Amino acid sequence: MSSISSSTLSPPRPRSTQSERPRRPFSGSLMPTGVLTPAGNDTVVLNVTDADLYLHFLNHTCKAAPRWQKERLVLQVGIAKLALESDLVSHSVLALSAACLCRDTISNGSADPERVRQILDLGLQHHTLALEQMRTMTSHPKESDTQPLLASALMLVPFALAFQHIQHRVLLAKGLLQDTNLLTPRDTILLLRGIRTTIVALNSTRAESRSPKSQTPWDTMFSSQVVDYPDFTTIPERSHTMFPFLAATFHQALSHLRFRIERALATSQEDENTASTFDAYEILNGVMTSTFSDSQSIEISSECVTYPKFSVAPDSLLAQAPGWLRNFILRRPRPTHTEPLARSFLAFFSGAPQTYVDLLLPLLDPRTPENASADDDRELTTAEVLALDVYAHWLVLMLLMENEEWWVGDFPFVALQGLIARYGSGFLGTSLVQHQWWPAGMLEVATRLKQWK
């Protein structure tokens, strides 16, 4: 059967001094207040229990997640219940809650960066343990593993995204340039691919017993059609200050990007890498078109976004998952003007060709003193430049999500700035672009808007 081990990263061990294995969320004190206790001038003692993190997940993380009622209920009822029954889901939930607590601590102002770092390290410890357990489960999956695997796969991506921009803020506050524990955009892409890998693995494994599953009211509630909001301007990402800028310029940006890829295809002979980049571009083109087209003049069809079709094998482990969880994780992005864009944006890497992902990932490896000289000496191929080009356009889309999903935050800013800083002015050297590169221009606009707020 398929394994997630090849598609999911193994993040670095946190620097936490706590050697004790994280406990289940119902262990320890149930007092969520006063979770940080200063000790002396230079030392901060972390006093956050798993119970604190679990209560924070219930009382704030779930409520600060999607404002779409059904998805919030899935987290607050379905996922929270699984966390009490499964170590794997517990670690995934506590990791995300730790990131949320970091964000809340920063939002309160005058946050000690060392306190934030220690909470984030605790989250990274839970995140690491969750990944280890996922790899163990997927090697020989059982029916009892189905729900924990599906639920945890969903929780790991938000943590990885949140970790990057929170850690970046901590490093800036501490005057540091880099950190060996820093998760990267590469890790996030691997986790996004890991969601689909988990689904495929469970769908390709036969269940030992095919006992009929009766639908509960909970399953029925979450299999019904999602109701559109009457006024899409109330959707956070569509009221984002960057939305009109992107809507006014995306057509030309896509036209230039398509021209660069088609020119490369015309000059190369059966280049699989360039061809896969064009396929990834087509998916991105569909997402952008469905996002920015004028709802009053253009009717967007479901074929506009070309995500791969998926059907559940009736005798598989996936088919044995409860309806509410299966419906939640398999719901396809709907290209409408009232649908939250997070699912569509993140599903880009689930639908992108494996060849494209394999081409892109090495270019996003962390830059270290050991590989820096090799980076400086090697010229990017045309296919590599185009792969980064498509990826950068995707990051521009992600700018819209900072108001919709707290865990996205400054991730697209950090990732775009890092991409440009790493590859410099020669990044598009092989594309002979005479106009301003759209991702760089939009990053500049977004940066100025942030400064004016």
Secondary structure as GFF3:
##gff-version 3
##sequence-region A 1 453
A	DSSP	beta_strand	36	39	.	.	.	ID=ss1
A	DSSP	beta_strand	43	46	.	.	.	ID=ss2
A	DSSP	alpha_helix	50	56	.	.	.	ID=ss3
A	DSSP	pi_helix	57	61	.	.	.	ID=ss4
A	DSSP	alpha_helix	62	64	.	.	.	ID=ss5
A	DSSP	alpha_helix	69	73	.	.	.	ID=ss6
A	DSSP	pi_helix	74	79	.	.	.	ID=ss7
A	DSSP	alpha_helix	80	85	.	.	.	ID=ss8
A	DSSP	alpha_helix	87	107	.	.	.	ID=ss9
A	DSSP	alpha_helix	113	139	.	.	.	ID=ss10
A	DSSP	three_ten_helix	143	145	.	.	.	ID=ss11
A	DSSP	alpha_helix	146	173	.	.	.	ID=ss12
A	DSSP	alpha_helix	185	203	.	.	.	ID=ss13
A	DSSP	alpha_helix	217	221	.	.	.	ID=ss14
A	DSSP	three_ten_helix	232	234	.	.	.	ID=ss15
A	DSSP	three_ten_helix	236	238	.	.	.	ID=ss16
A	DSSP	alpha_helix	243	267	.	.	.	ID=ss17
A	DSSP	alpha_helix	272	292	.	.	.	ID=ss18
A	DSSP	three_ten_helix	302	304	.	.	.	ID=ss19
A	DSSP	three_ten_helix	318	320	.	.	.	ID=ss20
A	DSSP	alpha_helix	323	330	.	.	.	ID=ss21
A	DSSP	alpha_helix	342	346	.	.	.	ID=ss22
A	DSSP	alpha_helix	348	351	.	.	.	ID=ss23
A	DSSP	alpha_helix	354	360	.	.	.	ID=ss24
A	DSSP	three_ten_helix	361	364	.	.	.	ID=ss25
A	DSSP	alpha_helix	369	377	.	.	.	ID=ss26
A	DSSP	alpha_helix	382	398	.	.	.	ID=ss27
A	DSSP	three_ten_helix	399	402	.	.	.	ID=ss28
A	DSSP	alpha_helix	411	423	.	.	.	ID=ss29
A	DSSP	three_ten_helix	424	426	.	.	.	ID=ss30
A	DSSP	alpha_helix	438	452	.	.	.	ID=ss31
###
